[in-house]
């Protein structure tokens, strides 16, 4: 079964220009995989409109998407895309999944005062590893930075 509902990228009202890392619609899992495979770092935000912590986290992720224009940010509504949330074993909301070269680097669940800082640190770390030639995506111990 193929899902035809759209998955939306974070669009920031702060950035009026269309940025290449903001994808308007993903028609199915195959299209999602295409974006994941074509980006070094992807941040998947599993959420739902009825989830209050998800709604609190969302503006911060919008802000991060304008700061990290080379990172692919994808917001996935679990009610619409239950097949994608099942694929990644998402059991609580919000869940932010950080992928590095298509592989899971870290999974952050819930929302509190440290969530955005943690996501920022992970992205900064991965970008630094990429510029220094590190091999982070093959070392699962580095998910605890």
N, C-alpha and C positions, 0 to 999 in steps of 0.2 A: 504494500500500500504506500502510495506517495502522497506526502502532504503538500498542498498547493498554497496554503496560507503563508503570508510573508513573515520573515524574521527581520526586524529593523535594526539598523545601526544607530548608535547614539548620534544625534544631530544637535550640535550646540548652537544656541541662539547667539553666542558670542562670536561665532565664526560664520560670516555670511557667505564665504566662498565654499564651493563644493570641494571637499578634500577626497582624494582617491581612496583613503582608508575607510570612508563612510559608504557602505553599501546599502542601497535603499531597500532591496528585497532579496530574500533568498527563497527560492521556490521549493527546494527540497534538501534532503541530507547531502546529495551529491554536490549541489552548489555550495553548501556550507563547507564541505570537505575541500572544494576547490579553493575557497578563500583561505582556509586553514593551511593548506599545502603551499600556498603562494605567499605566505607572510611568516616572517621569522617569529614574531610574537603576536599571539591573539589573546584577547581577554574576552571570555564568554561570560555574560551576566545572565544567569538563570533567575527569572523573576515572574511575578504575576501582578496584574493591576490591583488586586485586592490585598496585596501584601504590604502592610505599612512599613516594615523595615526596608523592603525593596524600594519603595517610593522615597524613603529618606536617603538611600544610597545613590539613587539615580542622578541627582544633580552633581554629585561629586564625580561620578563616572563621566558625565558630560564634560566637566572641567578637565579631567585627565585626558580625554580624547582630543582636546584642543592642544594640550601640552605635548602629548606623544603622538604626533601626526603619522609617524612611521609604524605605529602599532594598530592592529586591527581590533576594534571594539565592536562586539556583537551582543545585542540584547535579545534574549530568547524567552518569549512568553511560554511558560511550561504548560499552560492550558491549551494553547494552540499547537505547540510542538512537543507533545508528550513523548513522541518517538525519539526525539533528540535528547530530551532529559533522561529517558530510560537508557539510552545508549551510553550516557556518561554517568549513570547511577546517581542521579541527583535525588536526594531524599529530604532536603530542607531548603528553605528560602530565606533570604537570598543566598545564592551560591555563585561565587566568582571563580571561574576556572581559567588559569593562566597556562597557555600552551606555548611551548618553545620548539620550533621546527616540527610542529604537528604533534608533539608528545606532551603529556601532562607534566607541567613543572610544579604547579601548586594548586591547591583547592582551598578556598577561603569561604567558610560558611558563617552566616549571620551578619549582623551589622552592629558595630559599636564605635567608640571614638577612635580606635586604632585601625579600623578596617582600611580606610583610604591610605593611611600612612604605610600600612603593610603592602598594599597593592603597589604603591609608588616605589617602595624599596625593592620589591621583586622585579619590577620593570627596569629600574635603574641598574640593578645587578645583572640582569640578562643582557642589557645593552652594553654594559661594560665588558662582560664575558665575551660578547661577540666581537668587540673591537680589539680585545687582547688575545683573541684566538683560543679562548677557553673551550673546554669540551663539556660544558654544563649539562647539555641534553642527554649525555650518557652517564651522568653521575646522580643517582637518586638521593644521595645524602645531602646534596646542596639545596633541597627543598626546605630546609630548616634555618635559612638565614634570618 
